[in-house]
Amino acid sequence: MGTSRRVRLVGPGRAGRSVAAGLAAAGWEVAGLVGRSDDPTDAAADVDLLVVATPDGAVAEVAAAVRPVPTTVVAHLAGSLTLDALAPHPRRASVHPLVPLPDPERGAERLRGAVMAVAGDPLAHEVATALGGRPVEVPDAQRAAYHAAACMAANHLVALMGQVERVAAPVGLDLEAYLGLAAASLDDVARLGPAAALTGPASRGDEATLARHRAALAPEERPAYDALAEAAARLAGRRPGPAG
């Protein structure tokens, strides 16, 4: 057996601890977690990989505070950032798991089988494979579009379910009453694709029903409803009707 890889992480949050747990389970030696109150200057020393697992806005500042080590790969987990955020380190990489990481235990489990956007140093592929993920090359020029799609699939979906909860509350139904409908729709998307899975008034051009919906909604709920009804009409190949 060869010598195991050594990794250190800056930023012991949910993502950082999930990755640390996953790599440790794969046989990597975790050389420590550098927190907010720790000096990161020598964080790249004596390891094969330094993972900057801070919030996106802090990655460049943290990376710049670390003394470069020519043999150490410095990587971030930020889906929206390019490798430029890791200057001045000579070996740079990024690994972004396309899965939510709510806590270290469930996060490490979810990493297995997850798509992981990788770029830069070849060690990124090794990391993704060690975590049990499926590495996919996403070049810097496509990072913003890739991350926008990820936010739509996760954050926007959660925000949409928040709207469902608000609109259903006066009816006397809680969110749980609608979760089966949402889950079945996602299952149909997985089996059939978005266009074939689409149902509802916008898909069939039922403007009268859409108008009744708009009239029943509070004014602050209408912009999101109208935007998604328009998106549904486009997906169905229909010209969206006027919002009223």
Residue pairs with C-beta under 8 A, 6 or more apart in sequence:
4 27
4 28
4 29
5 23
5 28
5 29
5 48
5 49
5 126
5 130
6 28
6 29
6 31
6 46
6 47
6 48
6 49
7 20
7 23
7 28
7 29
7 30
7 31
7 47
7 48
7 49
7 50
7 51
8 30
8 31
8 32
8 33
8 34
8 43
8 44
8 47
8 49
8 50
8 51
9 16
9 17
9 19
9 20
9 30
9 32
9 33
9 34
9 50
9 51
9 53
10 16
10 33
10 34
10 40
10 43
10 50
10 51
10 52
10 53
10 54
10 62
10 66
11 33
11 34
11 35
11 52
11 53
11 54
11 55
11 58
11 62
12 20
12 33
12 34
12 35
12 53
13 53
13 54
13 55
14 101
14 102
14 103
14 104
14 107
15 53
15 77
15 97
15 101
15 107
16 33
16 51
16 53
16 77
17 33
17 103
17 104
17 107
18 101
18 103
18 104
18 107
18 108
18 110
18 111
19 51
19 53
19 77
19 95
19 97
19 107
19 111
19 131
20 30
20 33
20 104
21 104
21 105
21 107
21 108
22 107
22 108
22 111
22 112
22 130
22 131
22 132
23 30
23 127
23 130
23 131
24 30
25 108
26 130
26 131
26 132
27 130
28 130
31 46
31 47
34 40
34 43
40 62
40 65
40 66
41 65
41 66
41 67
42 66
42 67
43 50
43 66
44 50
44 66
44 67
44 68
44 69
44 72
44 74
44 89
45 67
45 69
45 72
47 72
48 71
48 72
48 73
48 123
49 72
49 73
49 74
49 75
49 123
49 127
50 66
50 72
50 73
50 74
50 75
51 75
51 76
51 77
51 95
52 59
52 62
52 63
52 66
52 74
52 75
52 76
52 77
52 86
53 76
53 77
54 62
56 78
56 80
56 81
59 76
59 78
59 81
59 85
59 86
60 81
60 85
60 86
60 87
63 74
63 76
63 85
63 86
63 87
63 89
64 87
64 88
66 74
66 89
68 74
68 88
68 89
68 90
70 90
70 91
71 91
72 89
72 91
73 91
73 92
73 93
73 121
73 123
73 124
74 86
74 89
74 91
74 92
74 93
75 86
75 92
75 93
75 94
75 95
75 120
75 121
75 123
75 124
75 127
76 85
76 86
76 94
77 94
77 95
77 96
77 97
78 85
78 94
78 96
79 96
79 98
79 117
79 143
79 146
79 147
79 150
80 143
80 144
80 147
81 94
81 143
82 94
82 119
82 140
82 143
83 92
83 93
83 94
83 119
83 120
83 140
84 140
86 92
86 94
91 120
91 121
91 123
92 120
92 121
93 118
93 119
93 120
93 121
93 123
93 124
93 127
94 117
94 118
94 119
94 120
94 124
95 116
95 117
95 118
95 124
95 127
95 128
95 135
96 116
96 117
96 118
96 138
96 147
96 150
97 110
97 111
97 114
97 115
97 116
97 131
97 133
98 114
98 115
98 116
98 117
98 150
99 110
99 111
99 114
99 115
100 110
100 154
101 107
101 110
101 111
111 131
111 132
111 133
112 131
112 132
112 133
113 132
113 133
113 134
114 131
114 132
114 133
114 134
115 133
115 134
115 136
116 128
116 131
116 133
116 134
116 135
116 136
117 136
117 137
117 138
117 143
117 146
118 124
118 125
118 127
118 128
118 135
118 136
118 137
118 138
119 137
119 138
119 139
119 140
119 143
124 135
125 135
128 134
128 135
129 135
138 146
160 224
160 228
161 175
161 178
161 179
161 182
163 221
163 224
163 225
164 175
164 178
164 182
165 174
165 175
166 221
167 217
167 221
168 174
168 175
168 177
168 178
185 197
188 196
188 197
189 197
191 197
194 235
195 235
195 236
198 232
198 235
198 236
200 232
201 207
201 209
201 210
201 213
201 229
202 210
202 229
202 230
202 232
202 233
202 236
202 238
202 240
203 232
203 233
203 235
203 236
203 238
204 236
205 233
205 236
205 238
205 241
207 241
210 229
210 241
211 244
213 225
214 222
214 225
214 226
214 243
214 244
217 225
222 243
226 243
229 240
229 243
230 240
230 243
233 239
233 240
233 241
234 240
